[in-house]
Amino acid sequence: MKPLTLQEVVDALDGTLDRPVPIGNVKRVVTDSREVQAGDLFVAIRGPHFDGHDFADRAFAAGAVAAVVRSDFPHARADAVADASTGPVPMLIRVEEPVVALGRLARYYRQSVINGGVTIVAVTGSNGKTTTKSMIAHVLSGRWKGRASPKSYNNQIGVPLTLLASEPSEEFVVCEVGTNAPGEISALARLIEPEIAVITGIAPVHLEGLGSLDNIAAEKLSLLGALRPDGCAVVNADHEILRWTLAQQRDWTACKKVTFGAWEQADLRLTAWRMLTGAADAPLGVQEFTVNDRFVYRLHVPGRHNVFNAMAAIGVARRFGMSDAEVAERLASFRLPPMRLGYERAGPVTIINDAYNANPASVTAAVDVLEQAPAAGRRVLVLGDMRELGEASGSLHEEVARRIGAGRIDMVIAVGGHARLVRDVVRRTSGRRIETHAYGSTALARRRVASLVVPGDTILVKGSRLLALERLVEVIRKRAAGMDSRPKTESGKSRRRPCR
């Protein structure tokens, strides 16, 4: 972040002060008091499980030059914070709502500090946002200096923090943009004002807040409404609803567009795909794919869905002027972010950790990876609930369970409120061929999952973020560490657990 004067910050926040503005600069903006360093601005955010206002004194003790607080922050508490401070008298900037004020500060920074010199790429979609964001940043960084939003900083807090962390000397910033309610993407887009907007696709996710696929398509495409003049949209053309919605909106038809996908009229068209084996750094295989019958690329990450994420990155890189040879070299060296089809060997067990999040499309894609993975023994799926699906939640879990039951999985361990439904549908669809277990919570599954694991298992862990299924990965890893080999019978042959 380029330092801002305290006066600039107060004006941009539209805040009020208890005392005159002192002379000084803000070097960084943070929302976690544990991360505060000297010269930082601390923004006190009130969440469902914490209130940043309770940690203002800690922020000042760590060196914060000012804190953004709600206008109703008691003066008595402000005096107590001042008394506890060992440094300069703390400056409290009062605003009506700190999160909204944070957005105003980010918009000011975008328009006055990094305006024109930094090309901003905004990425949204129902699936693949984080992976696509990471791919784009990895490809572009082969030639230019820039950054991408950390982790999944894709909401009204994360997007402003991403913008405020950028430097005028950088040449690109890739922002991830998420939503679970109408209007959220449009509001974030006005802060970002991207030069390039990427839509990875749509799927039945966040139905609880958005209601239908039509609404999801409109919400995602609203990102295009804030494109800067001469901006470009890179859109997955395989979704008919996206194509139709894009064609209906006059505001969007005039902007430059690059479409990608398997659709025969896409600008970047997938014309060939195959799996290769033998790469030491890609145990689940290497994907080779061809675009427009001419341009060949390789991905050392699993999942055919990641080919389309890569095609979005190709569209952005071409807009930046990169050659196909440059793009191909960068894509070949890309690796997935944590908890996204992460492969590891734990003793005689293989773990595929995809516990970051889940919806019907991403679960189906992950199951495809498990079915195609080389396996010495059983293919085991640990499947957590898919959240925020609204009234369609039951039917969508049933649909996914039918797909699993008709496939090549050997065991399913279902976790969460829909676990029994998933178990019953998998049993019925598979004719009880698939061994099934159901646990109502991650805590319950944690007590039992170790006893279900045997040497030779290839285990995929997939579920919505709220279930924290990575805790099961820890249990499986610990269990596998104590295994030496597959249990043996008296004859010396390997013995598998019987199906139940």
ZASELO-102280 format. One record per residue (C-alpha): x, y, z; residue in three letters. Coordinates in steps of 0.2 Angstrom, whole numbers, m for minus. Layout:
<site <X, Y, Z>, ALA> ...
This chain:
<site <0, 0, 0>, MET> <site <6, 17, m4>, LYS> <site <5, 27, 12>, PRO> <site <m10, 39, 14>, LEU> <site <m10, 54, 25>, THR> <site <m22, 53, 40>, LEU> <site <m32, 68, 33>, GLN> <site <m34, 58, 17>, GLU> <site <m40, 43, 26>, VAL> <site <m53, 53, 37>, VAL> <site <m60, 62, 22>, ASP> <site <m61, 46, 11>, ALA> <site <m70, 37, 26>, LEU> <site <m82, 51, 28>, ASP> <site <m78, 50, 47>, GLY> <site <m79, 61, 62>, THR> <site <m65, 63, 75>, LEU> <site <m65, 66, 94>, ASP> <site <m50, 77, 92>, ARG> <site <m41, 86, 78>, PRO> <site <m32, 76, 65>, VAL> <site <m14, 74, 70>, PRO> <site <0, 74, 57>, ILE> <site <5, 57, 51>, GLY> <site <2, 43, 38>, ASN> <site <m7, 26, 37>, VAL> <site <5, 13, 30>, LYS> <site <m7, m2, 30>, ARG> <site <m26, m6, 33>, VAL> <site <m30, m22, 44>, VAL> <site <m45, m29, 52>, THR> <site <m37, m41, 63>, ASP> <site <m29, m34, 79>, SER> <site <m17, m48, 80>, ARG> <site <m9, m43, 64>, GLU> <site <m7, m24, 68>, VAL> <site <10, m16, 66>, GLN> <site <17, 1, 68>, ALA> <site <8, 14, 57>, GLY> <site <m7, 3, 53>, ASP> <site <m25, 9, 52>, LEU> <site <m36, m4, 62>, PHE> <site <m54, m6, 56>, VAL> <site <m65, m13, 69>, ALA> <site <m78, m25, 61>, ILE> <site <m92, m32, 71>, ARG> <site <m96, m50, 66>, GLY> <site <m107, m65, 71>, PRO> <site <m94, m71, 83>, HIS> <site <m83, m57, 88>, PHE> <site <m83, m38, 88>, ASP> <site <m67, m29, 83>, GLY> <site <m71, m14, 94>, HIS> <site <m67, m25, 109>, ASP> <site <m49, m26, 103>, PHE> <site <m46, m8, 99>, ALA> <site <m34, m6, 114>, ASP> <site <m24, m21, 108>, ARG> <site <m22, m13, 91>, ALA> <site <m16, 3, 98>, PHE> <site <m4, m6, 109>, ALA> <site <3, m14, 94>, ALA> <site <6, 2, 85>, GLY> <site <m10, 7, 76>, ALA> <site <m10, 26, 72>, VAL> <site <m29, 26, 71>, ALA> <site <m45, 15, 72>, ALA> <site <m61, 15, 63>, VAL> <site <m75, 12, 75>, VAL> <site <m94, 14, 74>, ARG> <site <m101, 31, 78>, SER> <site <m110, 24, 94>, ASP> <site <m93, 18, 101>, PHE> <site <m95, 24, 119>, PRO> <site <m84, 39, 124>, HIS> <site <m80, 31, 141>, ALA> <site <m72, 16, 131>, ARG> <site <m63, 28, 120>, ALA> <site <m56, 36, 135>, ASP> <site <m51, 19, 143>, ALA> <site <m42, 15, 126>, VAL> <site <m33, 31, 127>, ALA> <site <m27, 28, 145>, ASP> <site <m21, 11, 141>, ALA> <site <m11, 16, 126>, SER> <site <8, 17, 128>, THR> <site <11, 27, 112>, GLY> <site <3, 43, 105>, PRO> <site <m15, 48, 110>, VAL> <site <m26, 35, 99>, PRO> <site <m36, 43, 85>, MET> <site <m53, 36, 84>, LEU> <site <m62, 39, 67>, ILE> <site <m81, 37, 69>, ARG> <site <m92, 31, 55>, VAL> <site <m109, 24, 54>, GLU> <site <m103, 7, 48>, GLU> <site <m85, 2, 47>, PRO> <site <m87, m11, 33>, VAL> <site <m96, 2, 22>, VAL> <site <m82, 15, 26>, ALA> <site <m69, 2, 22>, LEU> <site <m76, 1, 5>, GLY> <site <m76, 20, 3>, ARG> <site <m58, 20, 7>, LEU> <site <m54, 7, m6>, ALA> <site <m64, 16, m19>, ARG> <site <m54, 32, m15>, TYR> <site <m37, 22, m16>, TYR> <site <m43, 14, m33>, ARG> <site <m47, 30, m41>, GLN> <site <m33, 41, m34>, SER> <site <m18, 30, m31>, VAL> <site <m18, 15, m43>, ILE> <site <m29, 23, m56>, ASN> <site <m22, 20, m74>, GLY> <site <m6, 12, m69>, GLY> <site <m13, m5, m63>, VAL> <site <m24, m16, m73>, THR> <site <m37, m24, m62>, ILE> <site <m44, m41, m67>, VAL> <site <m60, m46, m57>, ALA> <site <m65, m65, m57>, VAL> <site <m82, m71, m52>, THR> <site <m92, m87, m55>, GLY> <site <m101, m101, m46>, SER> <site <m86, m113, m46>, ASN> <site <m67, m111, m49>, GLY> <site <m65, m92, m44>, LYS> <site <m50, m95, m32>, THR> <site <m42, m107, m44>, THR> <site <m44, m96, m59>, THR> <site <m39, m81, m50>, LYS> <site <m23, m90, m45>, SER> <site <m20, m97, m62>, MET> <site <m22, m79, m70>, ILE> <site <m10, m72, m57>, ALA> <site <3, m86, m60>, HIS> <site <2, m84, m79>, VAL> <site <4, m65, m79>, LEU> <site <18, m65, m66>, SER> <site <29, m73, m79>, GLY> <site <31, m56, m87>, ARG> <site <23, m43, m75>, TRP> <site <24, m38, m57>, LYS> <site <7, m40, m48>, GLY> <site <m3, m49, m35>, ARG> <site <m19, m58, m32>, ALA> <site <m31, m57, m18>, SER> <site <m25, m69, m4>, PRO> <site <m35, m84, 1>, LYS> <site <m53, m81, m4>, SER> <site <m54, m62, 0>, TYR> <site <m70, m60, m11>, ASN> <site <m82, m51, 0>, ASN> <site <m86, m33, 6>, GLN> <site <m71, m35, 18>, ILE> <site <m59, m45, 7>, GLY> <site <m60, m35, m9>, VAL> <site <m56, m18, m1>, PRO> <site <m42, m26, 8>, LEU> <site <m35, m33, m8>, THR> <site <m36, m16, m17>, LEU> <site <m28, m7, m2>, LEU> <site <m14, m19, m2>, ALA> <site <m9, m15, m20>, SER> <site <6, m4, m25>, GLU> <site <6, 9, m38>, PRO> <site <22, 1, m45>, SER> <site <12, m16, m49>, GLU> <site <6, m19, m66>, GLU> <site <m9, m30, m62>, PHE> <site <m21, m35, m47>, VAL> <site <m32, m50, m48>, VAL> <site <m48, m48, m37>, CYS> <site <m59, m63, m33>, GLU> <site <m78, m57, m31>, VAL> <site <m91, m68, m23>, GLY> <site <m109, m66, m18>, THR> <site <m123, m75, m9>, ASN> <site <m136, m62, m11>, ALA> <site <m143, m50, m25>, PRO> <site <m133, m34, m28>, GLY> <site <m117, m39, m19>, GLU> <site <m107, m41, m35>, ILE> <site <m113, m25, m42>, SER> <site <m108, m16, m26>, ALA> <site <m91, m24, m26>, LEU> <site <m88, m20, m45>, ALA> <site <m91, m2, m42>, ARG> <site <m76, m2, m30>, LEU> <site <m65, m12, m42>, ILE> <site <m69, m4, m59>, GLU> <site <m60, m18, m67>, PRO> <site <m52, m17, m84>, GLU> <site <m55, m36, m87>, ILE> <site <m70, m46, m79>, ALA> <site <m70, m65, m79>, VAL> <site <m85, m76, m77>, ILE> <site <m80, m94, m74>, THR> <site <m98, m101, m76>, GLY> <site <m114, m103, m66>, ILE> <site <m121, m118, m55>, ALA> <site <m134, m120, m42>, PRO> <site <m125, m113, m28>, VAL> <site <m131, m99, m15>, HIS> <site <m149, m103, m20>, LEU> <site <m154, m99, m3>, GLU> <site <m150, m80, m6>, GLY> <site <m151, m80, m25>, LEU> <site <m166, m91, m29>, GLY> <site <m163, m97, m47>, SER> <site <m150, m100, m60>, LEU> <site <m157, m85, m70>, ASP> <site <m154, m74, m54>, ASN> <site <m137, m82, m52>, ILE> <site <m132, m78, m70>, ALA> <site <m138, m60, m69>, ALA> <site <m129, m58, m52>, GLU> <site <m113, m64, m60>, LYS> <site <m114, m54, m75>, LEU> <site <m117, m38, m66>, SER> <site <m98, m38, m64>, LEU> <site <m98, m32, m82>, LEU> <site <m108, m16, m77>, GLY> <site <m93, m8, m69>, ALA> <site <m80, m12, m83>, LEU> <site <m69, 3, m87>, ARG> <site <m71, 10, m105>, PRO> <site <m62, m1, m117>, ASP> <site <m63, m15, m104>, GLY> <site <m65, m34, m109>, CYS> <site <m76, m48, m102>, ALA> <site <m70, m66, m103>, VAL> <site <m85, m77, m101>, VAL> <site <m88, m96, m101>, ASN> <site <m99, m99, m116>, ALA> <site <m105, m117, m111>, ASP> <site <m119, m110, m101>, HIS> <site <m134, m106, m111>, GLU> <site <m141, m95, m98>, ILE> <site <m126, m84, m97>, LEU> <site <m126, m82, m116>, ARG> <site <m144, m78, m116>, TRP> <site <m143, m66, m102>, THR> <site <m128, m58, m109>, LEU> <site <m137, m55, m126>, ALA> <site <m152, m47, m118>, GLN> <site <m143, m33, m108>, GLN> <site <m139, m18, m119>, ARG> <site <m126, m12, m106>, ASP> <site <m116, m28, m109>, TRP> <site <m118, m31, m127>, THR> <site <m106, m16, m132>, ALA> <site <m91, m21, m122>, CYS> <site <m78, m32, m129>, LYS> <site <m80, m50, m125>, LYS> <site <m70, m66, m126>, VAL> <site <m80, m82, m124>, THR> <site <m72, m99, m120>, PHE> <site <m78, m117, m118>, GLY> <site <m83, m132, m127>, ALA> <site <m97, m122, m136>, TRP> <site <m94, m123, m155>, GLU> <site <m95, m104, m157>, GLN> <site <m84, m100, m143>, ALA> <site <m69, m88, m147>, ASP> <site <m57, m100, m137>, LEU> <site <m64, m117, m140>, ARG> <site <m59, m134, m132>, LEU> <site <m56, m145, m147>, THR> <site <m46, m159, m139>, ALA> <site <m42, m166, m122>, TRP> <site <m33, m181, m115>, ARG> <site <m24, m187, m99>, MET> <site <m6, m192, m99>, LEU> <site <3, m202, m85>, THR> <site <21, m203, m79>, GLY> <site <25, m186, m72>, ALA> <site <33, m187, m55>, ALA> <site <25, m170, m50>, ASP> <site <8, m175, m56>, ALA> <site <3, m191, m48>, PRO> <site <m15, m189, m53>, LEU> <site <m10, m187, m71>, GLY> <site <m6, m172, m83>, VAL> <site <m20, m165, m94>, GLN> <site <m16, m160, m112>, GLU> <site <m29, m150, m121>, PHE> <site <m30, m141, m137>, THR> <site <m38, m124, m141>, VAL> <site <m45, m120, m158>, ASN> <site <m37, m135, m166>, ASP> <site <m20, m126, m165>, ARG> <site <m14, m121, m147>, PHE> <site <m8, m135, m136>, VAL> <site <m7, m133, m117>, TYR> <site <m3, m145, m102>, ARG> <site <m9, m144, m84>, LEU> <site <0, m153, m70>, HIS> <site <m16, m152, m60>, VAL> <site <m31, m165, m60>, PRO> <site <m49, m162, m65>, GLY> <site <m56, m158, m82>, ARG> <site <m65, m143, m75>, HIS> <site <m48, m135, m72>, ASN> <site <m46, m135, m91>, VAL> <site <m59, m122, m92>, PHE> <site <m52, m112, m78>, ASN> <site <m36, m112, m88>, ALA> <site <m45, m106, m103>, MET> <site <m51, m91, m94>, ALA> <site <m33, m88, m89>, ALA> <site <m28, m90, m107>, ILE> <site <m41, m77, m112>, GLY> <site <m35, m64, m99>, VAL> <site <m16, m67, m104>, ALA> <site <m20, m64, m123>, ARG> <site <m28, m48, m118>, ARG> <site <m12, m43, m109>, PHE> <site <m3, m47, m125>, GLY> <site <6, m64, m120>, MET> <site <11, m76, m133>, SER> <site <4, m94, m133>, ASP> <site <21, m101, m130>, ALA> <site <23, m90, m114>, GLU> <site <5, m95, m108>, VAL> <site <8, m113, m111>, ALA> <site <25, m113, m101>, GLU> <site <16, m104, m86>, ARG> <site <1, m115, m86>, LEU> <site <13, m131, m86>, ALA> <site <21, m124, m69>, SER> <site <4, m120, m61>, PHE> <site <0, m129, m45>, ARG> <site <m17, m129, m35>, LEU> <site <m20, m118, m20>, PRO> <site <m22, m128, m3>, PRO> <site <m37, m139, 0>, MET> <site <m41, m140, m18>, ARG> <site <m38, m157, m25>, LEU> <site <m22, m158, m15>, GLY> <site <m13, m174, m17>, TYR> <site <m3, m182, m3>, GLU> <site <4, m199, 2>, ARG> <site <1, m204, 20>, ALA> <site <10, m221, 23>, GLY> <site <0, m234, 13>, PRO> <site <m15, m222, 11>, VAL> <site <m18, m208, m3>, THR> <site <m27, m192, 2>, ILE> <site <m35, m180, m10>, ILE> <site <m40, m165, 0>, ASN> <site <m53, m155, m8>, ASP> <site <m61, m149, 8>, ALA> <site <m62, m130, 4>, TYR> <site <m80, m130, m2>, ASN> <site <m94, m139, m11>, ALA> <site <m109, m138, m22>, ASN> <site <m116, m150, m35>, PRO> <site <m105, m146, m49>, ALA> <site <m89, m146, m39>, SER> <site <m93, m162, m30>, VAL> <site <m97, m170, m47>, THR> <site <m80, m164, m54>, ALA> <site <m71, m170, m38>, ALA> <site <m79, m187, m39>, VAL> <site <m73, m188, m57>, ASP> <site <m55, m185, m51>, VAL> <site <m57, m199, m38>, LEU> <site <m64, m212, m51>, GLU> <site <m50, m208, m63>, GLN> <site <m36, m208, m50>, ALA> <site <m24, m223, m49>, PRO> <site <m29, m233, m34>, ALA> <site <m20, m248, m26>, ALA> <site <m36, m252, m16>, GLY> <site <m53, m244, m12>, ARG> <site <m59, m227, m18>, ARG> <site <m67, m219, m3>, VAL> <site <m77, m203, m3>, LEU> <site <m79, m192, 12>, VAL> <site <m93, m181, 8>, LEU> <site <m100, m166, 18>, GLY> <site <m115, m157, 16>, ASP> <site <m117, m144, 2>, MET> <site <m123, m128, 10>, ARG> <site <m134, m113, 5>, GLU> <site <m144, m122, m8>, LEU> <site <m161, m116, m1>, GLY> <site <m177, m126, m4>, GLU> <site <m168, m137, m17>, ALA> <site <m155, m143, m5>, SER> <site <m163, m160, m2>, GLY> <site <m166, m164, m21>, SER> <site <m148, m158, m26>, LEU> <site <m140, m169, m12>, HIS> <site <m151, m183, m19>, GLU> <site <m146, m180, m37>, GLU> <site <m127, m180, m32>, VAL> <site <m130, m196, m22>, ALA> <site <m137, m205, m37>, ARG> <site <m122, m199, m47>, ARG> <site <m110, m207, m34>, ILE> <site <m121, m223, m32>, GLY> <site <m119, m226, m51>, ALA> <site <m101, m223, m52>, GLY> <site <m84, m232, m47>, ARG> <site <m83, m227, m28>, ILE> <site <m81, m241, m16>, ASP> <site <m86, m232, 1>, MET> <site <m95, m216, 5>, VAL> <site <m94, m208, 22>, ILE> <site <m107, m194, 22>, ALA> <site <m106, m180, 35>, VAL> <site <m119, m167, 40>, GLY> <site <m138, m164, 40>, GLY> <site <m140, m173, 24>, HIS> <site <m129, m188, 28>, ALA> <site <m143, m200, 30>, ARG> <site <m151, m195, 14>, LEU> <site <m135, m197, 4>, VAL> <site <m131, m214, 12>, ARG> <site <m149, m221, 8>, ASP> <site <m149, m214, m10>, VAL> <site <m131, m221, m13>, VAL> <site <m136, m238, m6>, ARG> <site <m152, m239, m16>, ARG> <site <m143, m233, m32>, THR> <site <m128, m245, m30>, SER> <site <m139, m260, m25>, GLY> <site <m129, m259, m9>, ARG> <site <m113, m262, m19>, ARG> <site <m105, m247, m10>, ILE> <site <m101, m247, 8>, GLU> <site <m110, m232, 16>, THR> <site <m109, m223, 33>, HIS> <site <m118, m208, 39>, ALA> <site <m113, m195, 53>, TYR> <site <m123, m180, 58>, GLY> <site <m107, m169, 61>, SER> <site <m89, m168, 58>, THR> <site <m86, m171, 77>, ALA> <site <m95, m188, 76>, LEU> <site <m86, m193, 60>, ALA> <site <m70, m189, 68>, ARG> <site <m72, m202, 81>, ARG> <site <m76, m216, 69>, ARG> <site <m67, m212, 52>, VAL> <site <m50, m219, 58>, ALA> <site <m58, m236, 60>, SER> <site <m64, m236, 43>, LEU> <site <m47, m233, 34>, VAL> <site <m37, m248, 28>, VAL> <site <m20, m248, 19>, PRO> <site <m22, m245, 0>, GLY> <site <m36, m233, 1>, ASP> <site <m37, m218, m10>, THR> <site <m48, m205, 0>, ILE> <site <m56, m190, m7>, LEU> <site <m62, m177, 6>, VAL> <site <m75, m165, 0>, LYS> <site <m88, m153, 8>, GLY> <site <m94, m136, 12>, SER> <site <m82, m125, 22>, ARG> <site <m93, m123, 37>, LEU> <site <m90, m142, 41>, LEU> <site <m71, m140, 42>, ALA> <site <m68, m157, 35>, LEU> <site <m49, m154, 35>, GLU> <site <m51, m160, 53>, ARG> <site <m55, m177, 46>, LEU> <site <m40, m176, 35>, VAL> <site <m29, m174, 51>, GLU> <site <m37, m190, 58>, VAL> <site <m34, m200, 42>, ILE> <site <m16, m194, 41>, ARG> <site <m13, m199, 59>, LYS> <site <m21, m216, 57>, ARG> <site <m11, m219, 41>, ALA> <site <5, m215, 49>, ALA> <site <3, m230, 60>, GLY> <site <0, m242, 46>, MET> <site <14, m253, 39>, ASP> <site <6, m263, 26>, SER> <site <m11, m270, 21>, ARG> <site <m18, m283, 33>, PRO> <site <m13, m300, 28>, LYS> <site <m23, m317, 29>, THR> <site <m15, m333, 34>, GLU> <site <m12, m337, 16>, SER> <site <m2, m320, 14>, GLY> <site <m15, m312, 3>, LYS> <site <m21, m295, 6>, SER> <site <m38, m294, 15>, ARG> <site <m51, m280, 13>, ARG> <site <m65, m276, 24>, ARG> <site <m81, m283, 19>, PRO> <site <m95, m272, 13>, CYS> <site <m109, m268, 25>, ARG> 
